[in-house]
Amino acid sequence: MDTLQHSHERATRSSRLGLRATPEQEIMLRRAAEASHKSLTDFILDSACRSAQEALLDQRLFMVTAHQAATLLEMLEHPAEDNTGLQRLFAKPAPWHNP
């Protein structure tokens, strides 16, 4: 992130987030921020936003090969026939539901 963009983001921040950490967590975060040459706030925000992006992408983006995509489309276009064995299996109560 360049300095101009960085200072612009700092100037336009308007929301306050609060969090509580153990003393050990705070020490680790402060050390990591210092090693990254960032303020504690910038380090935590950058880390949290990167993690948030990964979590959201995990929900939306699936990386597959062309062959895998073609196989999936084929399966969607031609669903499997009924499987009586699976129907019987799914009709049974789960073992953890039995008394």
C-alpha atoms as an extended CHARMM CRD file, in Angstrom:
* protein
*
        99  EXT
         1         1  MET       CA              0.0000000000        0.0000000000        0.0000000000  PROA      1               0.0000000000
         2         2  ASP       CA              1.5510000000        3.3180000000       -0.9770000000  PROA      2               0.0000000000
         3         3  THR       CA              1.9270000000        6.2000000000        1.4760000000  PROA      3               0.0000000000
         4         4  LEU       CA             -0.6550000000        8.4370000000       -0.2180000000  PROA      4               0.0000000000
         5         5  GLN       CA             -3.3420000000        5.7550000000       -0.1560000000  PROA      5               0.0000000000
         6         6  HSD       CA             -2.3590000000        4.8490000000        3.4030000000  PROA      6               0.0000000000
         7         7  SER       CA             -2.7030000000        8.4380000000        4.6740000000  PROA      7               0.0000000000
         8         8  HSD       CA             -5.9940000000        8.8570000000        2.7880000000  PROA      8               0.0000000000
         9         9  GLU       CA             -7.4350000000        5.7660000000        4.4660000000  PROA      9               0.0000000000
        10        10  ARG       CA             -6.3360000000        7.0170000000        7.8600000000  PROA      10              0.0000000000
        11        11  ALA       CA             -7.9960000000       10.4110000000        7.2330000000  PROA      11              0.0000000000
        12        12  THR       CA            -11.3320000000        8.9000000000        6.1590000000  PROA      12              0.0000000000
        13        13  ARG       CA            -11.7660000000        6.3760000000        8.9530000000  PROA      13              0.0000000000
        14        14  SER       CA            -14.9700000000        7.0640000000       10.8040000000  PROA      14              0.0000000000
        15        15  SER       CA            -15.9550000000        3.8500000000       12.5760000000  PROA      15              0.0000000000
        16        16  ARG       CA            -14.5280000000        2.7340000000       15.8730000000  PROA      16              0.0000000000
        17        17  LEU       CA            -14.0440000000       -0.9470000000       16.6470000000  PROA      17              0.0000000000
        18        18  GLY       CA            -13.2340000000       -2.1980000000       20.1040000000  PROA      18              0.0000000000
        19        19  LEU       CA            -11.7010000000       -5.4720000000       21.1330000000  PROA      19              0.0000000000
        20        20  ARG       CA            -10.2730000000       -7.1020000000       24.1940000000  PROA      20              0.0000000000
        21        21  ALA       CA             -7.1130000000       -9.1750000000       24.1970000000  PROA      21              0.0000000000
        22        22  THR       CA             -5.0880000000      -11.0610000000       26.7440000000  PROA      22              0.0000000000
        23        23  PRO       CA             -1.7860000000       -9.4230000000       27.7080000000  PROA      23              0.0000000000
        24        24  GLU       CA              0.0290000000      -12.1210000000       25.7330000000  PROA      24              0.0000000000
        25        25  GLN       CA             -2.0540000000      -11.4290000000       22.6280000000  PROA      25              0.0000000000
        26        26  GLU       CA             -1.4120000000       -7.7110000000       22.9290000000  PROA      26              0.0000000000
        27        27  ILE       CA              2.3460000000       -8.2540000000       23.2290000000  PROA      27              0.0000000000
        28        28  MET       CA              2.3530000000      -10.5050000000       20.1790000000  PROA      28              0.0000000000
        29        29  LEU       CA              0.2690000000       -8.0410000000       18.1310000000  PROA      29              0.0000000000
        30        30  ARG       CA              2.4730000000       -5.0980000000       19.1200000000  PROA      30              0.0000000000
        31        31  ARG       CA              5.6340000000       -7.0420000000       18.2170000000  PROA      31              0.0000000000
        32        32  ALA       CA              4.1960000000       -8.0760000000       14.8620000000  PROA      32              0.0000000000
        33        33  ALA       CA              3.0670000000       -4.5190000000       14.1110000000  PROA      33              0.0000000000
        34        34  GLU       CA              6.5170000000       -3.2020000000       14.9550000000  PROA      34              0.0000000000
        35        35  ALA       CA              8.1850000000       -5.8680000000       12.7970000000  PROA      35              0.0000000000
        36        36  SER       CA              5.8510000000       -4.8730000000        9.9360000000  PROA      36              0.0000000000
        37        37  HSD       CA              6.6510000000       -1.1770000000       10.4330000000  PROA      37              0.0000000000
        38        38  LYS       CA              2.9680000000       -0.4290000000       11.0320000000  PROA      38              0.0000000000
        39        39  SER       CA              0.9780000000        1.0860000000       13.8250000000  PROA      39              0.0000000000
        40        40  LEU       CA             -0.9240000000       -1.3900000000       15.9720000000  PROA      40              0.0000000000
        41        41  THR       CA             -4.2140000000       -0.1570000000       14.4910000000  PROA      41              0.0000000000
        42        42  ASP       CA             -2.9760000000       -0.4940000000       10.8960000000  PROA      42              0.0000000000
        43        43  PHE       CA             -1.5430000000       -3.9460000000       11.5730000000  PROA      43              0.0000000000
        44        44  ILE       CA             -4.7630000000       -5.2290000000       13.1660000000  PROA      44              0.0000000000
        45        45  LEU       CA             -6.9910000000       -3.6980000000       10.4700000000  PROA      45              0.0000000000
        46        46  ASP       CA             -4.8220000000       -5.0270000000        7.6370000000  PROA      46              0.0000000000
        47        47  SER       CA             -4.7130000000       -8.4920000000        9.1910000000  PROA      47              0.0000000000
        48        48  ALA       CA             -8.4400000000       -8.5590000000        9.9560000000  PROA      48              0.0000000000
        49        49  CYS       CA             -9.4020000000       -7.3230000000        6.4820000000  PROA      49              0.0000000000
        50        50  ARG       CA             -7.1420000000       -9.8820000000        4.7870000000  PROA      50              0.0000000000
        51        51  SER       CA             -8.7020000000      -12.6410000000        6.8890000000  PROA      51              0.0000000000
        52        52  ALA       CA            -12.2050000000      -11.3390000000        6.1410000000  PROA      52              0.0000000000
        53        53  GLN       CA            -11.5120000000      -11.3250000000        2.4000000000  PROA      53              0.0000000000
        54        54  GLU       CA            -10.2470000000      -14.9090000000        2.5520000000  PROA      54              0.0000000000
        55        55  ALA       CA            -13.3260000000      -16.0100000000        4.5180000000  PROA      55              0.0000000000
        56        56  LEU       CA            -15.6560000000      -14.3580000000        2.0080000000  PROA      56              0.0000000000
        57        57  LEU       CA            -13.7930000000      -15.7330000000       -0.9960000000  PROA      57              0.0000000000
        58        58  ASP       CA            -13.9690000000      -19.2000000000        0.5280000000  PROA      58              0.0000000000
        59        59  GLN       CA            -17.7480000000      -18.8510000000        0.3620000000  PROA      59              0.0000000000
        60        60  ARG       CA            -17.9020000000      -17.6530000000       -3.2470000000  PROA      60              0.0000000000
        61        61  LEU       CA            -14.9100000000      -18.7340000000       -5.2540000000  PROA      61              0.0000000000
        62        62  PHE       CA            -14.0980000000      -22.2750000000       -6.2540000000  PROA      62              0.0000000000
        63        63  MET       CA            -10.9570000000      -22.8900000000       -8.2420000000  PROA      63              0.0000000000
        64        64  VAL       CA            -11.3870000000      -25.8650000000      -10.5740000000  PROA      64              0.0000000000
        65        65  THR       CA             -9.7760000000      -27.1060000000      -13.7500000000  PROA      65              0.0000000000
        66        66  ALA       CA            -11.6320000000      -27.0090000000      -17.0690000000  PROA      66              0.0000000000
        67        67  HSD       CA            -12.1310000000      -30.7750000000      -16.8080000000  PROA      67              0.0000000000
        68        68  GLN       CA            -13.6150000000      -30.4930000000      -13.3040000000  PROA      68              0.0000000000
        69        69  ALA       CA            -15.9670000000      -27.7190000000      -14.4590000000  PROA      69              0.0000000000
        70        70  ALA       CA            -17.1250000000      -29.7950000000      -17.4310000000  PROA      70              0.0000000000
        71        71  THR       CA            -17.6920000000      -32.8080000000      -15.1750000000  PROA      71              0.0000000000
        72        72  LEU       CA            -19.7560000000      -30.7150000000      -12.7570000000  PROA      72              0.0000000000
        73        73  LEU       CA            -21.8790000000      -29.2820000000      -15.5530000000  PROA      73              0.0000000000
        74        74  GLU       CA            -22.4430000000      -32.7800000000      -16.9410000000  PROA      74              0.0000000000
        75        75  MET       CA            -23.5730000000      -33.9960000000      -13.5120000000  PROA      75              0.0000000000
        76        76  LEU       CA            -25.9540000000      -31.0440000000      -13.1500000000  PROA      76              0.0000000000
        77        77  GLU       CA            -27.4330000000      -31.6200000000      -16.5970000000  PROA      77              0.0000000000
        78        78  HSD       CA            -27.8660000000      -35.3710000000      -16.0590000000  PROA      78              0.0000000000
        79        79  PRO       CA            -28.6680000000      -36.0520000000      -12.4040000000  PROA      79              0.0000000000
        80        80  ALA       CA            -28.0850000000      -39.5500000000      -11.0770000000  PROA      80              0.0000000000
        81        81  GLU       CA            -30.9920000000      -41.9360000000      -10.8600000000  PROA      81              0.0000000000
        82        82  ASP       CA            -32.5950000000      -42.7730000000       -7.5380000000  PROA      82              0.0000000000
        83        83  ASN       CA            -30.4240000000      -44.8920000000       -5.3100000000  PROA      83              0.0000000000
        84        84  THR       CA            -32.5520000000      -47.1220000000       -3.0780000000  PROA      84              0.0000000000
        85        85  GLY       CA            -29.5950000000      -47.9180000000       -0.8270000000  PROA      85              0.0000000000
        86        86  LEU       CA            -29.0080000000      -44.2370000000       -0.1120000000  PROA      86              0.0000000000
        87        87  GLN       CA            -32.7310000000      -43.6600000000        0.4000000000  PROA      87              0.0000000000
        88        88  ARG       CA            -32.7770000000      -46.4010000000        3.0700000000  PROA      88              0.0000000000
        89        89  LEU       CA            -29.6460000000      -45.0230000000        4.6990000000  PROA      89              0.0000000000
        90        90  PHE       CA            -30.9960000000      -41.4740000000        4.9060000000  PROA      90              0.0000000000
        91        91  ALA       CA            -34.3440000000      -42.7250000000        6.2090000000  PROA      91              0.0000000000
        92        92  LYS       CA            -32.6470000000      -44.1410000000        9.3110000000  PROA      92              0.0000000000
        93        93  PRO       CA            -32.1990000000      -41.8590000000       12.3330000000  PROA      93              0.0000000000
        94        94  ALA       CA            -28.6430000000      -40.7320000000       12.9560000000  PROA      94              0.0000000000
        95        95  PRO       CA            -26.8380000000      -42.8710000000       15.5600000000  PROA      95              0.0000000000
        96        96  TRP       CA            -26.3640000000      -39.8930000000       17.8660000000  PROA      96              0.0000000000
        97        97  HSD       CA            -30.1480000000      -39.3850000000       17.9340000000  PROA      97              0.0000000000
        98        98  ASN       CA            -30.8280000000      -42.8650000000       19.3060000000  PROA      98              0.0000000000
        99        99  PRO       CA            -31.3260000000      -43.0630000000       23.0890000000  PROA      99              0.0000000000
